[in-house]
Amino acid sequence: MIDNFSLALTHGLLLLMAWRLLFRADLDSEPPPPPDEVPIPKFGEKQSSGKRFGA
């Protein structure tokens, strides 16, 4: 039979880990993209540079 203490200990540690991960300050923030990154055109927009892939 599985020891109840080992079940309680492992599940308690998993709950503690989940609690600490959910309440991190940086969980809901994302750093801004670098300024030299080219934005991906949205559906239906034309590419402004005129370059095509494979050409």
PyMOL Python script that loads the backbone (N, CA, C, O; Angstrom):
from pymol import cmd

cmd.read_pdbstr("""\
ATOM      1  N   MET A   1       0.846  -1.176   0.000  1.00  0.00           N
ATOM      2  CA  MET A   1       0.000   0.000   0.000  1.00  0.00           C
ATOM      3  C   MET A   1       0.900   1.252   0.000  1.00  0.00           C
ATOM      4  O   MET A   1       1.964   1.279   0.619  1.00  0.00           O
ATOM      5  N   ILE A   2       0.436   2.272  -0.710  1.00  0.00           N
ATOM      6  CA  ILE A   2       1.196   3.509  -0.828  1.00  0.00           C
ATOM      7  C   ILE A   2       1.055   4.311   0.463  1.00  0.00           C
ATOM      8  O   ILE A   2      -0.039   4.445   1.013  1.00  0.00           O
ATOM      9  N   ASP A   3       2.159   4.829   0.924  1.00  0.00           N
ATOM     10  CA  ASP A   3       2.169   5.588   2.162  1.00  0.00           C
ATOM     11  C   ASP A   3       1.478   6.937   1.956  1.00  0.00           C
ATOM     12  O   ASP A   3       1.792   7.654   1.006  1.00  0.00           O
ATOM     13  N   ASN A   4       0.556   7.280   2.826  1.00  0.00           N
ATOM     14  CA  ASN A   4      -0.178   8.541   2.723  1.00  0.00           C
ATOM     15  C   ASN A   4       0.732   9.752   2.897  1.00  0.00           C
ATOM     16  O   ASN A   4       0.493  10.802   2.301  1.00  0.00           O
ATOM     17  N   PHE A   5       1.763   9.608   3.705  1.00  0.00           N
ATOM     18  CA  PHE A   5       2.690  10.725   3.901  1.00  0.00           C
ATOM     19  C   PHE A   5       3.401  11.073   2.597  1.00  0.00           C
ATOM     20  O   PHE A   5       3.539  12.251   2.267  1.00  0.00           O
ATOM     21  N   SER A   6       3.853  10.067   1.853  1.00  0.00           N
ATOM     22  CA  SER A   6       4.557  10.347   0.598  1.00  0.00           C
ATOM     23  C   SER A   6       3.623  10.979  -0.419  1.00  0.00           C
ATOM     24  O   SER A   6       4.049  11.850  -1.177  1.00  0.00           O
ATOM     25  N   LEU A   7       2.371  10.569  -0.458  1.00  0.00           N
ATOM     26  CA  LEU A   7       1.389  11.192  -1.352  1.00  0.00           C
ATOM     27  C   LEU A   7       1.135  12.646  -0.956  1.00  0.00           C
ATOM     28  O   LEU A   7       1.097  13.529  -1.812  1.00  0.00           O
ATOM     29  N   ALA A   8       0.964  12.888   0.330  1.00  0.00           N
ATOM     30  CA  ALA A   8       0.705  14.252   0.793  1.00  0.00           C
ATOM     31  C   ALA A   8       1.911  15.151   0.553  1.00  0.00           C
ATOM     32  O   ALA A   8       1.755  16.310   0.169  1.00  0.00           O
ATOM     33  N   LEU A   9       3.107  14.627   0.774  1.00  0.00           N
ATOM     34  CA  LEU A   9       4.313  15.429   0.571  1.00  0.00           C
ATOM     35  C   LEU A   9       4.490  15.814  -0.895  1.00  0.00           C
ATOM     36  O   LEU A   9       4.730  16.982  -1.200  1.00  0.00           O
ATOM     37  N   THR A  10       4.375  14.855  -1.796  1.00  0.00           N
ATOM     38  CA  THR A  10       4.595  15.158  -3.208  1.00  0.00           C
ATOM     39  C   THR A  10       3.507  16.071  -3.769  1.00  0.00           C
ATOM     40  O   THR A  10       3.802  16.992  -4.531  1.00  0.00           O
ATOM     41  N   HIS A  11       2.263  15.823  -3.400  1.00  0.00           N
ATOM     42  CA  HIS A  11       1.184  16.690  -3.875  1.00  0.00           C
ATOM     43  C   HIS A  11       1.277  18.081  -3.258  1.00  0.00           C
ATOM     44  O   HIS A  11       0.966  19.073  -3.919  1.00  0.00           O
ATOM     45  N   GLY A  12       1.698  18.162  -2.012  1.00  0.00           N
ATOM     46  CA  GLY A  12       1.887  19.462  -1.383  1.00  0.00           C
ATOM     47  C   GLY A  12       2.988  20.262  -2.070  1.00  0.00           C
ATOM     48  O   GLY A  12       2.852  21.470  -2.262  1.00  0.00           O
ATOM     49  N   LEU A  13       4.086  19.590  -2.442  1.00  0.00           N
ATOM     50  CA  LEU A  13       5.157  20.281  -3.148  1.00  0.00           C
ATOM     51  C   LEU A  13       4.711  20.729  -4.540  1.00  0.00           C
ATOM     52  O   LEU A  13       5.096  21.808  -4.991  1.00  0.00           O
ATOM     53  N   LEU A  14       3.914  19.926  -5.217  1.00  0.00           N
ATOM     54  CA  LEU A  14       3.380  20.329  -6.522  1.00  0.00           C
ATOM     55  C   LEU A  14       2.462  21.536  -6.394  1.00  0.00           C
ATOM     56  O   LEU A  14       2.511  22.442  -7.226  1.00  0.00           O
ATOM     57  N   LEU A  15       1.624  21.557  -5.359  1.00  0.00           N
ATOM     58  CA  LEU A  15       0.756  22.705  -5.135  1.00  0.00           C
ATOM     59  C   LEU A  15       1.558  23.963  -4.806  1.00  0.00           C
ATOM     60  O   LEU A  15       1.223  25.054  -5.267  1.00  0.00           O
ATOM     61  N   LEU A  16       2.612  23.811  -4.013  1.00  0.00           N
ATOM     62  CA  LEU A  16       3.466  24.944  -3.685  1.00  0.00           C
ATOM     63  C   LEU A  16       4.150  25.492  -4.944  1.00  0.00           C
ATOM     64  O   LEU A  16       4.237  26.707  -5.125  1.00  0.00           O
ATOM     65  N   MET A  17       4.628  24.607  -5.798  1.00  0.00           N
ATOM     66  CA  MET A  17       5.259  25.034  -7.043  1.00  0.00           C
ATOM     67  C   MET A  17       4.265  25.774  -7.933  1.00  0.00           C
ATOM     68  O   MET A  17       4.600  26.822  -8.486  1.00  0.00           O
ATOM     69  N   ALA A  18       3.055  25.250  -8.080  1.00  0.00           N
ATOM     70  CA  ALA A  18       2.037  25.902  -8.912  1.00  0.00           C
ATOM     71  C   ALA A  18       1.664  27.263  -8.325  1.00  0.00           C
ATOM     72  O   ALA A  18       1.498  28.229  -9.070  1.00  0.00           O
ATOM     73  N   TRP A  19       1.532  27.351  -7.009  1.00  0.00           N
ATOM     74  CA  TRP A  19       1.182  28.613  -6.347  1.00  0.00           C
ATOM     75  C   TRP A  19       2.254  29.669  -6.612  1.00  0.00           C
ATOM     76  O   TRP A  19       1.939  30.815  -6.935  1.00  0.00           O
ATOM     77  N   ARG A  20       3.524  29.276  -6.474  1.00  0.00           N
ATOM     78  CA  ARG A  20       4.625  30.232  -6.693  1.00  0.00           C
ATOM     79  C   ARG A  20       4.720  30.655  -8.154  1.00  0.00           C
ATOM     80  O   ARG A  20       5.028  31.812  -8.439  1.00  0.00           O
ATOM     81  N   LEU A  21       4.461  29.733  -9.087  1.00  0.00           N
ATOM     82  CA  LEU A  21       4.513  30.080 -10.504  1.00  0.00           C
ATOM     83  C   LEU A  21       3.375  31.005 -10.909  1.00  0.00           C
ATOM     84  O   LEU A  21       3.581  31.914 -11.713  1.00  0.00           O
ATOM     85  N   LEU A  22       2.185  30.793 -10.371  1.00  0.00           N
ATOM     86  CA  LEU A  22       1.030  31.603 -10.748  1.00  0.00           C
ATOM     87  C   LEU A  22       1.128  33.039 -10.258  1.00  0.00           C
ATOM     88  O   LEU A  22       0.575  33.942 -10.886  1.00  0.00           O
ATOM     89  N   PHE A  23       1.811  33.263  -9.163  1.00  0.00           N
ATOM     90  CA  PHE A  23       1.861  34.601  -8.592  1.00  0.00           C
ATOM     91  C   PHE A  23       3.208  35.282  -8.811  1.00  0.00           C
ATOM     92  O   PHE A  23       3.602  36.145  -8.026  1.00  0.00           O
ATOM     93  N   ARG A  24       3.917  34.900  -9.873  1.00  0.00           N
ATOM     94  CA  ARG A  24       5.154  35.598 -10.241  1.00  0.00           C
ATOM     95  C   ARG A  24       4.809  36.949 -10.845  1.00  0.00           C
ATOM     96  O   ARG A  24       3.787  37.089 -11.517  1.00  0.00           O
ATOM     97  N   ALA A  25       5.652  37.939 -10.609  1.00  0.00           N
ATOM     98  CA  ALA A  25       5.407  39.286 -11.126  1.00  0.00           C
ATOM     99  C   ALA A  25       5.597  39.348 -12.636  1.00  0.00           C
ATOM    100  O   ALA A  25       4.906  40.111 -13.311  1.00  0.00           O
ATOM    101  N   ASP A  26       6.520  38.559 -13.177  1.00  0.00           N
ATOM    102  CA  ASP A  26       6.802  38.627 -14.608  1.00  0.00           C
ATOM    103  C   ASP A  26       5.959  37.666 -15.444  1.00  0.00           C
ATOM    104  O   ASP A  26       6.210  37.515 -16.639  1.00  0.00           O
ATOM    105  N   LEU A  27       4.981  37.025 -14.849  1.00  0.00           N
ATOM    106  CA  LEU A  27       4.159  36.072 -15.587  1.00  0.00           C
ATOM    107  C   LEU A  27       3.283  36.757 -16.619  1.00  0.00           C
ATOM    108  O   LEU A  27       3.046  36.203 -17.693  1.00  0.00           O
ATOM    109  N   ASP A  28       2.797  37.954 -16.311  1.00  0.00           N
ATOM    110  CA  ASP A  28       1.850  38.632 -17.184  1.00  0.00           C
ATOM    111  C   ASP A  28       2.496  39.745 -18.007  1.00  0.00           C
ATOM    112  O   ASP A  28       1.780  40.490 -18.677  1.00  0.00           O
ATOM    113  N   SER A  29       3.792  39.881 -17.981  1.00  0.00           N
ATOM    114  CA  SER A  29       4.454  40.934 -18.752  1.00  0.00           C
ATOM    115  C   SER A  29       5.348  40.313 -19.818  1.00  0.00           C
ATOM    116  O   SER A  29       5.917  39.238 -19.630  1.00  0.00           O
ATOM    117  N   GLU A  30       5.454  41.006 -20.922  1.00  0.00           N
ATOM    118  CA  GLU A  30       6.271  40.534 -22.029  1.00  0.00           C
ATOM    119  C   GLU A  30       7.173  41.678 -22.477  1.00  0.00           C
ATOM    120  O   GLU A  30       6.701  42.803 -22.643  1.00  0.00           O
ATOM    121  N   PRO A  31       8.455  41.412 -22.674  1.00  0.00           N
ATOM    122  CA  PRO A  31       9.336  42.500 -23.091  1.00  0.00           C
ATOM    123  C   PRO A  31       8.981  42.959 -24.512  1.00  0.00           C
ATOM    124  O   PRO A  31       8.530  42.156 -25.328  1.00  0.00           O
ATOM    125  N   PRO A  32       9.184  44.249 -24.805  1.00  0.00           N
ATOM    126  CA  PRO A  32       8.865  44.737 -26.158  1.00  0.00           C
ATOM    127  C   PRO A  32       9.828  44.138 -27.182  1.00  0.00           C
ATOM    128  O   PRO A  32      10.962  43.800 -26.841  1.00  0.00           O
ATOM    129  N   PRO A  33       9.390  44.007 -28.422  1.00  0.00           N
ATOM    130  CA  PRO A  33      10.278  43.440 -29.443  1.00  0.00           C
ATOM    131  C   PRO A  33      11.410  44.400 -29.758  1.00  0.00           C
ATOM    132  O   PRO A  33      11.283  45.605 -29.539  1.00  0.00           O
ATOM    133  N   PRO A  34      12.511  43.881 -30.267  1.00  0.00           N
ATOM    134  CA  PRO A  34      13.617  44.776 -30.630  1.00  0.00           C
ATOM    135  C   PRO A  34      13.193  45.739 -31.735  1.00  0.00           C
ATOM    136  O   PRO A  34      12.358  45.378 -32.565  1.00  0.00           O
ATOM    137  N   PRO A  35      13.741  46.951 -31.771  1.00  0.00           N
ATOM    138  CA  PRO A  35      13.295  47.960 -32.737  1.00  0.00           C
ATOM    139  C   PRO A  35      13.629  47.623 -34.186  1.00  0.00           C
ATOM    140  O   PRO A  35      12.963  48.123 -35.092  1.00  0.00           O
ATOM    141  N   ASP A  36      14.652  46.779 -34.437  1.00  0.00           N
ATOM    142  CA  ASP A  36      15.018  46.478 -35.815  1.00  0.00           C
ATOM    143  C   ASP A  36      14.233  45.307 -36.404  1.00  0.00           C
ATOM    144  O   ASP A  36      14.486  44.906 -37.540  1.00  0.00           O
ATOM    145  N   GLU A  37      13.299  44.764 -35.658  1.00  0.00           N
ATOM    146  CA  GLU A  37      12.515  43.632 -36.131  1.00  0.00           C
ATOM    147  C   GLU A  37      11.474  44.101 -37.145  1.00  0.00           C
ATOM    148  O   GLU A  37      10.784  45.096 -36.919  1.00  0.00           O
ATOM    149  N   VAL A  38      11.365  43.391 -38.250  1.00  0.00           N
ATOM    150  CA  VAL A  38      10.409  43.737 -39.303  1.00  0.00           C
ATOM    151  C   VAL A  38       9.053  43.154 -38.928  1.00  0.00           C
ATOM    152  O   VAL A  38       8.959  41.953 -38.674  1.00  0.00           O
ATOM    153  N   PRO A  39       8.002  43.967 -38.885  1.00  0.00           N
ATOM    154  CA  PRO A  39       6.689  43.430 -38.527  1.00  0.00           C
ATOM    155  C   PRO A  39       6.152  42.525 -39.637  1.00  0.00           C
ATOM    156  O   PRO A  39       6.403  42.757 -40.819  1.00  0.00           O
ATOM    157  N   ILE A  40       5.419  41.506 -39.242  1.00  0.00           N
ATOM    158  CA  ILE A  40       4.802  40.585 -40.190  1.00  0.00           C
ATOM    159  C   ILE A  40       3.512  41.226 -40.694  1.00  0.00           C
ATOM    160  O   ILE A  40       2.682  41.650 -39.890  1.00  0.00           O
ATOM    161  N   PRO A  41       3.328  41.304 -42.021  1.00  0.00           N
ATOM    162  CA  PRO A  41       2.104  41.925 -42.535  1.00  0.00           C
ATOM    163  C   PRO A  41       0.869  41.089 -42.183  1.00  0.00           C
ATOM    164  O   PRO A  41       0.917  39.859 -42.179  1.00  0.00           O
ATOM    165  N   LYS A  42      -0.219  41.771 -41.891  1.00  0.00           N
ATOM    166  CA  LYS A  42      -1.466  41.094 -41.557  1.00  0.00           C
ATOM    167  C   LYS A  42      -2.141  40.597 -42.819  1.00  0.00           C
ATOM    168  O   LYS A  42      -1.764  40.984 -43.925  1.00  0.00           O
ATOM    169  N   PHE A  43      -3.122  39.754 -42.659  1.00  0.00           N
ATOM    170  CA  PHE A  43      -3.832  39.178 -43.790  1.00  0.00           C
ATOM    171  C   PHE A  43      -4.477  40.280 -44.620  1.00  0.00           C
ATOM    172  O   PHE A  43      -5.218  41.107 -44.089  1.00  0.00           O
ATOM    173  N   GLY A  44      -4.198  40.294 -45.912  1.00  0.00           N
ATOM    174  CA  GLY A  44      -4.783  41.265 -46.810  1.00  0.00           C
ATOM    175  C   GLY A  44      -3.934  42.495 -47.036  1.00  0.00           C
ATOM    176  O   GLY A  44      -4.254  43.290 -47.920  1.00  0.00           O
ATOM    177  N   GLU A  45      -2.864  42.690 -46.278  1.00  0.00           N
ATOM    178  CA  GLU A  45      -2.001  43.854 -46.460  1.00  0.00           C
ATOM    179  C   GLU A  45      -0.930  43.540 -47.488  1.00  0.00           C
ATOM    180  O   GLU A  45      -0.491  42.396 -47.605  1.00  0.00           O
ATOM    181  N   LYS A  46      -0.517  44.537 -48.223  1.00  0.00           N
ATOM    182  CA  LYS A  46       0.544  44.392 -49.204  1.00  0.00           C
ATOM    183  C   LYS A  46       1.892  44.604 -48.521  1.00  0.00           C
ATOM    184  O   LYS A  46       1.987  45.345 -47.543  1.00  0.00           O
ATOM    185  N   GLN A  47       2.930  43.954 -49.035  1.00  0.00           N
ATOM    186  CA  GLN A  47       4.263  44.185 -48.521  1.00  0.00           C
ATOM    187  C   GLN A  47       4.798  45.467 -49.121  1.00  0.00           C
ATOM    188  O   GLN A  47       4.694  45.680 -50.329  1.00  0.00           O
ATOM    189  N   SER A  48       5.371  46.327 -48.288  1.00  0.00           N
ATOM    190  CA  SER A  48       5.810  47.639 -48.760  1.00  0.00           C
ATOM    191  C   SER A  48       7.143  47.590 -49.486  1.00  0.00           C
ATOM    192  O   SER A  48       7.421  48.477 -50.293  1.00  0.00           O
ATOM    193  N   SER A  49       7.984  46.583 -49.232  1.00  0.00           N
ATOM    194  CA  SER A  49       9.315  46.560 -49.824  1.00  0.00           C
ATOM    195  C   SER A  49       9.313  46.034 -51.255  1.00  0.00           C
ATOM    196  O   SER A  49      10.257  46.310 -51.996  1.00  0.00           O
ATOM    197  N   GLY A  50       8.302  45.294 -51.670  1.00  0.00           N
ATOM    198  CA  GLY A  50       8.230  44.752 -53.020  1.00  0.00           C
ATOM    199  C   GLY A  50       9.036  43.492 -53.205  1.00  0.00           C
ATOM    200  O   GLY A  50       9.025  42.918 -54.294  1.00  0.00           O
ATOM    201  N   LYS A  51       9.735  43.038 -52.182  1.00  0.00           N
ATOM    202  CA  LYS A  51      10.536  41.814 -52.287  1.00  0.00           C
ATOM    203  C   LYS A  51       9.633  40.612 -52.058  1.00  0.00           C
ATOM    204  O   LYS A  51       8.699  40.658 -51.258  1.00  0.00           O
ATOM    205  N   ARG A  52       9.928  39.551 -52.767  1.00  0.00           N
ATOM    206  CA  ARG A  52       9.177  38.313 -52.593  1.00  0.00           C
ATOM    207  C   ARG A  52      10.157  37.211 -52.235  1.00  0.00           C
ATOM    208  O   ARG A  52      11.340  37.280 -52.568  1.00  0.00           O
ATOM    209  N   PHE A  53       9.658  36.209 -51.562  1.00  0.00           N
ATOM    210  CA  PHE A  53      10.490  35.073 -51.208  1.00  0.00           C
ATOM    211  C   PHE A  53      10.769  34.241 -52.441  1.00  0.00           C
ATOM    212  O   PHE A  53       9.879  34.025 -53.264  1.00  0.00           O
ATOM    213  N   GLY A  54      11.993  33.776 -52.572  1.00  0.00           N
ATOM    214  CA  GLY A  54      12.368  32.914 -53.670  1.00  0.00           C
ATOM    215  C   GLY A  54      12.702  33.645 -54.952  1.00  0.00           C
ATOM    216  O   GLY A  54      13.031  32.996 -55.944  1.00  0.00           O
ATOM    217  N   ALA A  55      12.635  34.952 -54.978  1.00  0.00           N
ATOM    218  CA  ALA A  55      12.924  35.703 -56.205  1.00  0.00           C
ATOM    219  C   ALA A  55      14.303  36.303 -56.167  1.00  0.00           C
ATOM    220  O   ALA A  55      14.712  36.968 -57.118  1.00  0.00           O
TER     221      ALA A  55
END
""", "prot")
cmd.dss("prot")
cmd.show_as("cartoon", "prot")
cmd.util.cbc("prot")
cmd.orient("prot")
